[in-house]
């Protein structure tokens, strides 16, 4: 309880009026491309070659420093920051970070939250948003997600609480999140795509001037099912054990196809995990040990 909560940030103010955009990385301590991307943005906007900025930019490379220093998704208290918002001023370290982080989100006009699959999951490059009940906010989120210019755009249920985007949802702030691979790597293409994507969104918001690239969006899916967007619960492992995938990221699957198997230590017990949907493999568990009930794969349904 005595540990001070610090969220290190850089703020850039333009000479012209405009919106306040918040860009964050490191909500989870094992997601590295976002951290590198935000540092690159800091360097750009503090350099002599900085684009002329209208409005204000808040850049946070690592929201959850205790998790980062713990070399893990979570801080030592084991709580997931992306399930703890808006937190508590007098709780555990993650609850207090969530409280401070939520206040920062509420101060912004727009919000980009950069993620990856971390050390145990890989995710096809995508930009996502919640299906907000306010049509104007929803349209702005669609615009931001498409401007980010990753191959997949995914709108999902707005009913999940505890997240950075649920804080933005409740505050009426248009917000998107992004995913780009993972599996304990720091992919250079991911950093580049994230860097360009943030600048694309800034351009779409009228904060900077830049020539927009050719459209790379291949698929736009909006899924209003209540459970949509909850990656950790999709296709849960039937037992604790060793997961061997039978598919690869991006594969097309149909109902009844084999996603993979989970076996015990000796391999004497093996259970198949079968697809219950038609679509593409959006996320895939890449860390072989899996606890019972943990999601193994998200299938993006058309």
N, C-alpha and C positions, 0 to 999 in steps of 0.2 A: 504493500500500500504506500510505502514511502518513495518508491521509484518515480522520478519525475517523468511526465509525459512530454516528449518533444517530437514535433513533426517539422522537419527542416524543409523550408520552401524558399523559392526565389520569386519575387514579384516584379513584373515589368509593366510600366505604365507608358502608354503611348501619348504623343502630343495631341492627338485628336480624340474626340469623344467616341465611345463605342462600348460594346458589351464586355463583361468580365467572364473570361473563360478559365476554368480550372482543368488542368491535366494532371493525372496522378498515375504513378506506378507503385509497385511494391506493397499493395494491400496484403498480398501473401509474400512471405519471405523467400520463396523459392522460385519466383517468376522474374527472370533476369532481363529479357528484351525490353520490357517497359522501363526498367531502371536506366538502362543505357540510353534509351530513346529520350527520356526526359532530360538527362544530362546533356545530350546533344542539342536539344532545344534551348537549354540554358545557355550553352556556349554560343549558339547562333544569335540569340537575342541580347547577349552581352557583348557581341563582337562589333567591329566597325562595319561589317557587311549585313548588319541586322536589317530585316525588312521594316519599312515604315509601319508602325503599329497604331491602329485605332482601337482605343479601349484599354483593357487591362488583362494581363495574363498571369496566372498563378501556377507555378510548376513545382510539383513534389515528386522527386525520384523514388523515395522509399517512404511510404506512409507508415508501415509497420516495422520500424527498426528492430524491436526486440525479436520479431520472427526472423528477420534477415540475419541478425547476429546469432540466432538459434539454428541457422542453416536448415530451416524447416518452413513449412507452410504457415505454422502458427507460432506464437510466442510460448514461453515455458508454461503458461497457464493452460495451454491446450485448446483455447477458444479460437474459433474461426472468426476473424474480423469481419468477413463478408456475411456473417450470420448474426452479428452482435450489435449492429447499429440500431438505434442511435446511442446505445451504450449508457454508461452511468458515470457521473463525476466522481463517485466514491466506490468503484468496483475494483475488479482485478485489472491488471495492466491492459489487457485487450479491451475490456469494457471502458476504461478511461481513454484509450486511444480512439475507440469508436465514438465516444462523446465529443472529443475535440475534433475529430475528422468530420463528424456530422455538422458541426458548427461551420467548418470551412466550406463544406458543400453548400450549405444554406446561404452562404454569402455570395455565391456565384450566380451568373445569369445562364451559363451553359457549362456542361461537365462532360469530360472524356475520361473514362476509367480504363486503363490499359492492363490486360491480363495475359497469361499463357496457361498451359496445362500444368505448369510447375514441374516437379521432379518425377511424377508418377503417371501423368496422362499426356496425350498429345491431342491437339485440336486443330481441325482445318482452319485456315485463316478466315476470320469472320468478324463482322461488326453487328452488335445486337442492341436491342432496346426493349423496354416493356411496352405493352399495348395500353397506353395511357387512356384514361376515360375522357380526357379533354382533347377534342379533335385537333385543335391548334398545336398543342404540345406534341401530340402523336405525329402530326405532319412534319413538324420541325425535327423530331428525332429521326424520322424516315430520311429526311433530307441530309442530316448529319451523317447517318450510317452509310448512305449511298455515296456521299462525298468522300468518306474515308477511303473508299475504293479498294476494299478487299473482295475476294471472289464471292463470299456468301454474306447475305444480309438476313438477319433472323429476328423477328419480333415475337416475343413470348409473353406469357401470363404476367399481369401486373400485380398478382395477389401475393407474391412472396415478400415477406418482411425480413428485416434484419440486415439488409444489404445497402451498399452505397447508393444503388439506383432506387431503392425504396425510399431513402431519405430525399433524393431529388424528386421522386414521384410525389411525395407528400408536400414538398415545398413548391411544386409547380415549375420545376427547373428542367428544361429539355436535357436529356442525358443519354449517352451511349456507352457501351463497354465493348472491348475488343478481345479476341483470342488469337494466338498465333503459335501453333505447335507446342513445345514444352519438352518433356522427357529429360530434364536436367541439363539442357543445352542453352546456349545464348546464340541464336541463329542470326547471322549477319543480314540475311535477306529480311528477316523479321524486323530487325532494328530499322532497316532502310524503309520498309513498307510502313511501319509505325510513324517514323519521322515524316515521311511524305504525307501520310494520312492525316496527321495532326495539322500540317500546313494546309492541306486541302480543305479541312473543316474550317480553319480560320479564314480562308479565302471565301468560303460559302457564307460565312457570318459577316463578311465585310470588314474583317479586322486587318487583313493584309491584301495586297494585290499580287497575284501570281497566275501564270498560265496553268490551267488544269490539265492533267494528263488524260489520255484515252481511257474510256470507261472499262474497268476490269471486273465489274460486278457480273457474275454469271447466274446467280440464283437468289431470288428473294422469296422468303417463306415467312408467313405469319401464322402462328399456331396458338389458338386461344384456349387450348386445353389447360385446366388448372395446374397440372404438373409440368407443363412445358417450361423449359429453361432451368429445371433443377437437374443439373448434369450428374450430381453425385448419387441420384436414386434410379437412374435409367438402367435397365437390364442388370439388376442386382446380382451379385455373386450368390449362388445357392449354398455355398459353404466357405469356410476359411480354408485357404489352400493356395495352390500354384496355378496361375491362370496362363493358359496357352491360347492366344488368339488364332482363329482360323481365317480372319479377314485383315485387310489393311485399311488405313485411313483413306477415305474417299471411295471405297468399294461400294458398288450397288448391291443391295441385299433385298430379299423378299421374305414374306412370312414363311416360316419354317426352315429358313437357311441357318446353318451353324455359324454362330458368332465365335465360339471358342469352347474350351473345356476347363474345368477346375478340378484338380486332383489333390489327394492327401500326400503326405510326405513320401510314403512308399509307392505311391501310384496305384495302390490296390483299390482305391475308390475314385471314380471319375464321373463327373456330372457334366452333361452338355448344356450349353446356354444357347437357346434357339431364338431367332428373331421373331418378334410379334408384329413387325411393321414392314412396310415397303419404303425404301429410301436409300440414302447414302450414309456411310459411317462417318459421322461428324466428329466424334471423340472416341478415343480408344485407350483403355488402360494399358500402359507400357511397363509398369513395375510389376514383376511377376507375382509377388506375394499379395494376396487380397483377403481382407476380412469378409466374413459373411455379411451380405446385405449391401456391400459397397458397389456402386455403379461401375459397370465394365465398359459400356459403350452407349453413346447417344446416336440414335438413327434419325437423321433429318428427313422427315416425311414431306413429300411434295404436296 
